[in-house]
Amino acid sequence: MDRRTLLLGGAALAGAAMMGNVQAEEHHHHHDTPMNAGLATATADCVQKGQICLNHCLELLGQGEKDMAECAKAVNQMLALCGALQALVNQNSRLVKNLAAVALEACKQCQEACKKHADKHEACKACGDSCAACAKECQKLLG
């Protein structure tokens, strides 16, 4: 096989591959956004605020403030569930509704734990508010 044939063959393959990609992108374009965009946004916010709150709790625990332990545990639990829920929502999984029921409970528990420190710690207030918003979105989905 000479060099010219190889180059032309490679160009044809690259063109076919690009056409395949274009078709694939067009075919999947309407699935680019989650079906439940409100829940996607709420879980993302919950995870972000929760990470900040957990870090704050850990710093205070390290300074001997033992009353932050309950908050840290509740936030840690919420992060595990809302992180998983966020991933499922973003991929339009059929399991979203199932996990939303559990995440709803975790958000309520986290909100309650954060509420106790909200007047003293901004990170707890922000996390608690975010959990309330996420719980509302979960509840909306569950009906």
Secondary structure, DSSP 8 states (H G I E B T S, - for coil): --HHHHHHHHHHHHHHHHHHHHHHHHHHGGGSS-S-HHHHHHHHHHHHHHHHHHHHHHHHHHTT-GGGHHHHHHHHHHHHHHHHHHHHHHTT-TTHHHHHHHHHHHHHHHHHHHHTTTTT-HHHHHHHHHHHHHHHHHHHHH-
